[in-house]
Amino acid sequence: MGFSFDGTSSRSMGIATRMATENRVPELNNRTIEIAGCDGLLDLGASLSERIIPVSCFIPPKRTAAELLECKDNIVSWLNPDKGLCELTLDTEPERVYYARLQSGVTFERVVRFSATFDLTFFCPDPYGYAVEDDVFTITETGSQTVTRSKGNAESKPVYRLKGVLTSGTGRYITITTNGEELKIVNAALTASEVLVVDADKMTAWVEDSGGNTLRNALPYIDEINFPTLNAGSNTVSVAVSNATFTELEIQAKSRWR
């Protein structure tokens, strides 16, 4: 197998790779409490911890020691953790991307003349793999609609992009209800040339112009801080309007896998 990190493939770096260990379920953070006088623990559930992706690599024999050193230097520069989190895709999972950096240093071991092996351990603080080409849904009418996520196997935190005209005042609002969870936009100043963006993952909202430039914070426009999620598969989305104009709602699913 091969992999791509920060837009560069392992193959183009001149290395062969294999992945002997596959951590399909990341480590769990178990939440428990002790109860006096009782054996064992009370289970309060668990959450996913970080994902660790180990990869074993091999540098094929080079003609000279200088060529081998140059290859090592290029690899070290490519994997530089100072870049922060970068996109990591595995050839065995071409439809999903992880956000990773190195967890530890890299040690090269010479196996035959002018070749070497080394192990990489990628650290993904967000344990989910995200769709490279995501589902995007567009709703242009009020009422109830069914949208179906075709990718991923876990609940996702989408990005909602709302277009319409809304002014502040009593009884003026637009609501987006996803699987029973309501997102209500009230006391908002939104013109026909603007877009109100709600990012459920980052738990924030803002208004941007047609060029994508952020104009102002939109969190004060949300009646109650609630960021509806999408299930894998079928979802019901309802749009309701009162004394406002609704033009379009675009939902980027942010589909993901455990």
C-alpha positions in Angstrom: 0.0 0.0 0.0 1.0 3.6 -0.3 -0.2 6.9 1.2 -0.3 10.6 0.5 0.7 13.2 3.0 0.2 17.0 2.5 -0.5 16.4 -1.2 2.6 14.3 -1.9 2.5 10.5 -2.4 4.9 8.0 -0.8 5.5 6.6 -4.3 6.7 10.0 -5.6 9.1 10.1 -2.7 10.7 6.9 -3.8 9.7 4.7 -0.8 7.8 1.5 -0.5 5.3 1.1 2.4 3.2 -1.4 4.2 0.6 -1.2 7.0 0.7 -4.3 9.2 -1.4 -2.9 12.0 -4.8 -1.4 11.4 -6.5 0.4 14.2 -10.1 0.4 13.0 -11.4 1.6 16.4 -9.3 4.3 18.1 -8.6 4.1 21.8 -11.5 4.9 24.0 -11.8 7.4 26.9 -13.9 5.4 29.4 -16.0 7.5 31.8 -16.6 5.7 35.1 -17.2 6.5 38.8 -16.7 4.4 41.9 -19.7 3.9 44.3 -18.9 3.3 47.9 -19.9 -0.1 49.0 -20.3 -1.5 45.5 -18.0 -3.7 43.6 -16.7 -2.5 40.2 -17.5 0.8 38.6 -20.5 2.6 37.3 -20.2 3.0 33.5 -21.0 6.5 32.1 -20.1 5.6 28.6 -17.1 6.3 26.4 -15.8 8.7 23.8 -13.2 8.2 21.0 -9.6 9.2 21.7 -7.1 10.1 19.1 -6.4 7.8 16.1 -2.9 6.4 15.6 -1.8 5.2 12.1 1.5 3.3 12.0 3.2 2.8 8.6 6.4 0.8 7.9 8.6 2.2 5.1 11.5 1.0 2.9 13.9 3.0 0.8 15.1 0.8 -2.1 18.9 0.6 -2.7 20.5 3.8 -4.0 23.7 4.0 -6.1 25.6 6.1 -3.6 25.5 7.1 0.1 24.9 10.7 -1.1 21.8 9.6 -2.9 20.5 7.8 0.2 21.2 10.8 2.4 19.4 13.1 -0.1 16.4 10.8 0.0 16.3 10.8 3.8 16.6 14.6 3.9 13.6 14.9 1.4 11.5 12.6 3.6 12.3 14.5 6.8 11.4 17.8 5.0 8.1 16.3 3.7 7.0 15.0 7.1 8.1 18.1 9.0 5.7 18.4 12.1 6.1 22.1 12.1 3.5 22.1 9.2 0.9 21.2 11.8 -2.0 18.9 10.8 -2.0 17.9 7.1 -4.2 15.7 4.9 -3.3 12.0 5.1 -4.9 9.6 2.6 -4.2 5.8 2.5 -4.3 3.9 -0.8 -6.5 1.3 0.9 -9.1 4.0 1.8 -9.0 6.4 -1.2 -12.4 7.9 -0.4 -11.5 9.3 3.0 -9.0 11.7 4.4 -7.5 12.0 7.9 -5.8 15.1 9.4 -2.5 14.1 10.9 1.1 14.9 11.8 3.9 12.8 13.1 3.6 11.6 16.7 7.2 10.8 17.2 10.7 11.0 15.6 11.9 9.0 12.6 14.8 6.6 12.9 16.4 5.1 9.7 17.9 1.6 9.9 20.2 0.4 7.2 19.4 -3.1 5.9 21.6 -3.5 2.9 24.1 -1.1 1.3 22.6 2.3 0.5 19.0 1.3 1.5 17.1 1.7 4.8 13.8 1.0 6.6 11.9 3.3 9.0 8.6 3.4 10.8 6.2 6.3 10.9 3.5 6.9 13.5 0.8 9.4 12.4 -1.2 11.2 15.1 -4.8 12.2 14.3 -6.3 14.3 17.2 -9.6 14.0 15.3 -10.1 10.2 15.1 -12.6 10.4 12.1 -11.9 10.0 8.5 -13.7 12.5 6.3 -15.1 12.1 2.7 -12.8 13.4 0.0 -15.8 14.1 -2.2 -18.7 14.9 0.1 -22.5 14.9 -0.1 -23.9 18.4 -0.6 -27.7 19.0 -0.5 -29.5 22.0 -1.8 -33.0 22.9 -0.6 -35.0 25.7 -2.3 -38.5 25.3 -0.8 -39.9 25.5 2.7 -41.4 22.4 4.3 -40.0 19.0 5.0 -37.4 17.3 2.8 -35.5 14.0 3.0 -31.8 14.1 2.4 -29.7 10.9 2.3 -26.0 10.7 3.2 -24.4 8.1 1.0 -21.0 8.2 2.6 -19.6 7.5 6.1 -20.9 5.4 9.0 -20.9 8.0 11.8 -23.0 11.0 12.8 -21.7 14.1 11.0 -21.5 17.8 11.9 -22.5 19.7 8.7 -22.1 23.2 7.4 -25.3 25.0 6.7 -25.3 27.9 4.2 -28.5 29.9 4.3 -29.6 32.5 1.6 -32.6 34.8 2.0 -33.7 38.1 3.4 -34.3 38.6 7.1 -34.6 41.7 9.3 -34.6 42.1 13.0 -37.9 42.3 14.8 -40.5 40.3 16.7 -42.0 37.4 14.8 -39.3 37.4 12.0 -37.3 34.2 11.8 -36.1 31.2 9.7 -35.9 27.8 11.3 -34.0 24.8 10.1 -35.0 21.5 11.8 -32.8 18.5 11.2 -34.1 15.2 12.6 -36.1 17.1 15.2 -33.2 19.4 16.3 -34.1 23.1 15.6 -31.8 25.8 14.5 -33.7 29.1 14.7 -32.3 32.3 13.1 -33.9 35.4 14.7 -33.2 39.2 15.0 -30.9 38.8 12.0 -29.8 41.3 9.4 -29.4 39.3 6.2 -29.6 40.7 2.7 -30.1 39.0 -0.6 -26.4 39.2 -1.5 -25.3 37.7 1.8 -24.9 34.1 3.1 -25.4 33.1 6.7 -23.0 30.1 7.5 -23.5 27.8 10.5 -20.6 25.4 11.1 -21.8 22.6 13.4 -18.3 21.2 13.9 -16.7 24.4 15.0 -19.9 25.5 16.8 -19.9 29.0 15.3 -21.7 31.1 12.7 -21.0 34.1 10.5 -22.3 36.1 7.6 -20.2 36.4 4.4 -20.6 38.2 1.1 -21.0 36.6 -2.3 -17.2 36.5 -2.6 -16.8 34.4 0.6 -15.5 37.3 2.7 -16.6 37.2 6.4 -18.7 40.3 7.2 -19.8 39.7 10.8 -20.4 37.3 13.6 -23.8 35.5 13.4 -23.9 33.7 16.7 -26.1 36.4 18.2 -28.7 35.5 15.5 -29.1 32.0 16.8 -32.0 31.8 19.3 -30.6 28.8 21.2 -27.1 27.5 20.7 -27.9 24.2 19.0 -26.1 22.7 16.0 -28.1 19.9 14.4 -26.2 16.9 13.1 -26.8 14.5 10.3 -27.1 10.7 10.6 -25.6 8.3 8.2 -28.3 7.4 5.7 -31.7 9.1 5.7 -32.4 12.5 7.4 -35.4 14.8 7.6 -34.8 18.5 7.1 -37.6 21.1 7.5 -37.4 24.8 6.7 -40.0 27.2 8.1 -40.2 31.0 7.6 -42.0 33.8 9.4 -42.0 37.4 8.0 -38.9 36.6 6.0 -37.8 35.4 2.6 -36.1 32.1 2.1 -34.1 31.5 -1.0 -31.8 28.5 -0.6 -30.3 26.2 2.0 -27.1 24.3 1.1 -25.9 21.6 3.5 -22.4 20.2 3.2 -22.7 16.9 5.0 -19.1 16.6 6.3 -19.5 12.9 6.1 -17.2 10.8 8.2 -16.2 7.3 9.2 -15.2 5.9 12.6 
